[in-house]
């Protein structure tokens, strides 16, 4: 199922350029390779190389949990990233958390990192508010990830108070982020 197909773009329809769709079994190995790319591990709580078994447990848990949704980001028909929504609360105030990672190596090789990053963030935020109909979207960012923090501000996410955590034997500073429906940037 295709989740969101944007409007026209130049001579080519956006549906041919980028889209979010439900993740499938065909995406599992790609996602593991993306999760294990050094660039993604540097800005994630999980900094170790993820094993096939660990990734398989994660995939099974995602598929069995109704409070989670995993989408694959396609760019020009090529799987290029993943967006995950979790802790979805769809009764009362509608809230959820999210995160994403891209095929940093593949996109860099094609010179498409920045446009893909903008597209996947825009599509994920639109999905959160237009498809999931959330009132608030939450997330986290590591304090040292200044580039992502700047991009989050561009999308009007607000940072909360930092907290120190230990993951994979390293101490990290985590900043909660949130975006209220009323404050989202519209296209």
C-alpha positions in Angstrom: 0.0 0.0 0.0 1.3 3.4 -0.9 1.0 5.8 2.0 1.5 9.2 0.4 2.2 10.3 -3.1 3.1 14.0 -3.5 2.0 16.3 -6.3 3.7 17.1 -9.6 7.4 18.0 -10.0 8.8 19.1 -13.4 8.5 16.6 -16.2 8.1 13.7 -13.9 5.4 13.1 -11.4 6.4 13.0 -7.8 4.9 9.5 -7.5 7.9 8.4 -9.7 10.3 10.4 -7.5 9.6 9.7 -3.9 7.0 8.0 -1.7 6.5 6.3 1.6 5.0 2.8 1.6 4.5 0.0 4.1 7.7 -1.9 4.7 7.7 -5.5 3.4 9.8 -8.6 3.9 11.8 -7.5 0.8 13.0 -4.5 2.8 14.3 -6.4 5.9 17.9 -6.9 4.7 18.2 -3.4 3.2 17.0 -2.0 6.5 19.7 -4.0 8.4 22.4 -2.7 6.1 21.2 0.9 6.5 21.0 0.6 10.3 24.6 -0.7 10.3 26.0 2.1 8.2 28.6 4.0 10.3 26.9 7.4 9.6 23.6 6.1 11.1 25.2 4.3 14.1 27.1 7.6 15.0 23.8 9.4 15.5 21.7 6.6 17.1 21.4 5.2 20.5 22.3 1.8 19.1 25.9 2.3 18.0 27.0 -1.3 17.8 26.8 -3.4 14.6 23.3 -5.0 14.7 23.3 -8.8 14.1 20.9 -10.5 11.8 19.3 -12.2 14.8 18.8 -8.9 16.7 17.4 -7.3 13.6 15.0 -10.2 13.1 13.7 -9.8 16.6 13.2 -6.1 16.0 11.4 -6.8 12.7 9.1 -9.3 14.4 8.3 -6.9 17.2 7.5 -4.1 14.8 5.1 -6.2 12.8 3.3 -7.6 15.9 2.9 -4.2 17.7 -0.3 -2.2 16.8 1.3 0.9 18.3 4.1 0.8 15.6 4.2 1.5 11.9 7.2 1.0 9.7 7.4 2.6 6.3 10.0 2.4 3.5 11.1 5.6 1.8 11.5 5.2 -2.0 13.4 7.7 -4.1 13.1 7.3 -7.8 11.7 3.8 -7.2 14.8 2.8 -5.1 14.4 1.9 -1.4 16.4 4.6 0.3 15.4 4.7 3.9 12.9 3.8 6.6 10.5 5.8 8.8 9.2 4.3 12.0 6.3 5.5 14.1 6.0 4.0 17.5 4.2 4.5 20.8 1.1 5.5 18.8 -1.8 6.6 21.0 -4.8 7.1 18.8 -7.5 7.5 21.5 -7.7 10.8 23.4 -5.0 13.2 22.5 -3.5 11.5 19.4 0.3 11.3 19.9 3.2 9.2 18.6 6.9 9.1 18.3 9.0 8.7 15.2 12.5 8.3 13.8 14.1 7.6 10.5 17.3 6.5 8.8 18.4 6.7 5.3 20.7 4.7 3.0 23.4 7.3 3.7 26.0 5.5 1.6 23.8 4.9 -1.5 22.4 8.5 -1.4 25.8 10.0 -1.0 27.1 8.0 -3.9 24.3 9.4 -6.1 24.7 12.9 -4.7 21.1 12.8 -3.3 21.6 13.0 0.5 20.2 16.5 1.2 17.1 16.3 -1.1 16.3 12.8 0.3 16.7 14.0 3.8 14.3 17.0 3.2 11.8 14.7 1.4 11.7 12.0 4.0 11.2 14.4 6.8 8.5 16.3 5.0 6.7 13.1 4.0 7.0 11.7 7.6 5.6 14.8 9.2 2.8 14.9 6.6 2.1 11.2 7.3 2.0 11.8 11.0 -0.5 14.6 10.8 -2.5 13.8 7.6 -2.7 10.0 7.7 -2.2 9.1 11.4 -4.0 12.3 12.3 -1.7 12.9 15.3 -2.1 16.0 17.5 1.6 15.9 18.5 4.6 14.1 17.1 7.5 13.3 19.4 11.1 12.1 18.9 14.6 12.3 20.1 17.9 13.6 18.8 21.4 13.1 20.2 22.8 16.5 21.4 26.0 16.2 19.3 23.9 15.8 16.1 23.8 19.5 15.4 22.9 19.2 11.7 19.7 17.2 12.5 18.9 19.6 15.3 19.0 22.5 12.9 16.8 20.6 10.4 14.4 19.8 13.2 14.1 23.5 14.0 13.5 24.2 10.3 10.5 21.8 10.6 9.4 23.6 13.8 10.2 20.8 16.2 10.8 22.1 19.8 13.6 20.7 21.9 13.0 19.7 25.5 15.4 19.3 28.4 18.4 17.2 27.7 19.0 14.0 29.6 22.1 11.7 30.0 21.8 8.1 29.1 24.1 5.1 28.7 23.8 3.0 25.6 26.2 0.4 24.2 28.7 1.4 26.9 28.8 5.1 26.0 27.2 8.1 27.7 25.1 10.2 25.4 23.0 13.3 25.8 19.5 12.9 24.4 17.1 15.8 23.6 13.4 15.1 23.3 11.7 16.9 20.4 8.1 17.6 19.7 5.9 19.2 17.1 2.3 20.2 17.7 -0.2 19.9 14.8 -0.9 23.6 14.9 2.8 24.5 14.6 3.7 22.3 11.7 5.1 23.9 8.5 2.7 23.5 5.6 3.8 23.0 2.0 
